[in-house]
Amino acid sequence: MALAGFPPACMQISEKVFCMNCHPSVGTGEITTICPKLCNSWYNACANEFFSSQGINVPPAPCYGDAVVCSQLSSFIANGRDMCKVFGYEVALDGTNKKDCYDGHANAATLAGAEAEVEEDDGSLLGEIIQMLTEQPTIPAAVVAVLIVLLLLAFGTHQKLE
């Protein structure tokens, strides 16, 4: 989206939305919908940006230099709920508790599940790193979750090579 000249807010929220399928609670089926508030924030951040329609049942794409027909997103999508639906997401009902729908953030339960992959008292370097990360109140939960996943992948790969 950077090539299309999109503002940072639109790009950042787009990244959160597109990362929904990577969220552990979505992958396990515990969460199946996206929160309306996230859809509305996404729409508000991108509504004035130019997109090209790709056809029926195909989400619009950001307009780049080679696009022939472009329109402001707000000219063919009316609101956040419609935007999420057009991009293939099932939107939770208004008033749904945010822990029951994807809101763009990892929660403490997700982090606890990732930490459970390694015993706390196993004395391993990985266990110590995960414990240190989860005890840091100044590190955003999403950053901790990504770091834990990367560490698990790195240590898992390293152990397979030995």
N, C-alpha and C positions, 0 to 999 in steps of 0.2 A: 504493500500500500504506500510505501514511502515514495515510489516513483510517481504515483498519482498525485502527490502533494497533499495527502490527507493530514489533518491535524493530529497531534500526538494523542489527544483524548480518544478519538475515533479508533486509532490503531491499537491503543492499550486495551480498550474495552473489547475490540474485535478479537484480540489475542486471548482474553479471558474466556470469551464465549466459545471460540474455536478449540480451546483446551478442555472443554467440558468432558469430552470422551476420555480424557486422560485421568480424570478425577477418580480415585479409588472407589468411592461410594457409587459412582455412576457405573463403573466397570463391573461391580458386583451386583448391580440391579437395586441397591438400596435407594438410590435416587434415580428417578426416571424423567423428571421434568426440570425445566429451567425456570428460575424465579421471574415473575413479571417485572419486578423492580430492575433487574439486570437488563431485561429486554428494553425497558423504557430508557434506561441510561444509555444503552447502545444506540438506540434510535436517535435520542437527543444529541448525542455526540456526532452522529454521521448523517443526519437528515438533510443537511445542506450540501453534502458532498455529491459528486457526480458518479453515477453508475450506469452501466449498459445492461440492458435486458438480454439474457441469453436464450430466451424462449420459454415455453410453458414448462412448468415443473423443474426449472433450473434456476438456482439463486442468481441474483444480479452480481455482476463483477465490477470492481473499481475501474473507472475509465483511465486508461493509459493513453499515451500519445497516438497509438494506432487505432483507437476506437472510432467507429464511424458515427454512431448515434449514442449520445449520452444525455441523461436527464438527472436532475436532482432527485435523490432517493425519496424525498418527501412528495414528489409529484406522482409516484406510483405505489408508495407504501404509506399508509395513513398513521401508523402508530407502532410502538414497540412490540406489542403482541403479534401484530401482523408481520413485522420484520422477522421475529424469531421463527414464526411458522413458515415463512417463505424460505428461510435458510434450513428448514427441516427439523426444527426443535419443537418438542411438545412443551407448551407453556402451562405452568401450574395455575390453578385458580387464584384469583385475587384473595388475599387474606391467608394464604398458605404460610405456615410457619417456615421461615427461611432455612431451617435445618432439614426440611423435607423436600427442598428443591435446590438445584445448583445455583449458587449466588456469586460464583466467581472466586470463591475462597476455599482454602482447606480448613477443616475444623479440628478441634482438639481430639475428637474421637478418631479421625483419620490418622492423625499423627501417632496416637496411641497404638493403632493397628499396625502401623509401619514399624514402630518400636518393638512390638511384640515379636517381630521376625527374629530378633536377637535377644537372648536372655540377658537381663540387666547385670547379673553377677557373673557372667561368663569370663570376665577379665580380658576379653579381646579388645583390640584397638577399635574395631568397628562399634562394639557395644559402648565403649567410653565416649566415642565421638557422638553417637546418637544421643546418649544421655546428656552430654554437654549442650548439644543443639536444642534439645527439648526443654532444657532448664533456662535458656536465655530468653527473658521477657522482651528484649528489645528487637529480636529478630522476627519479622512477620511470619505467620504460620505457613503461608504459601512458600516462602523461601526455605523454611525448615523442611517442608515436605519434599521439595525438589532436591535439596541436598541429601536427604535421607535416601531417596530413591537412587540418586546417582552413586552414593556410597554403597548401597546394597548391590547395585549392578557392578560397580568396580571390584568390590570384594568378592562377589560371586564369580566374576570372570577370572580374577586372580587365583582363586582357589581351584578352579577348573584347569588352569594352566599348570599347576604344580603336580 
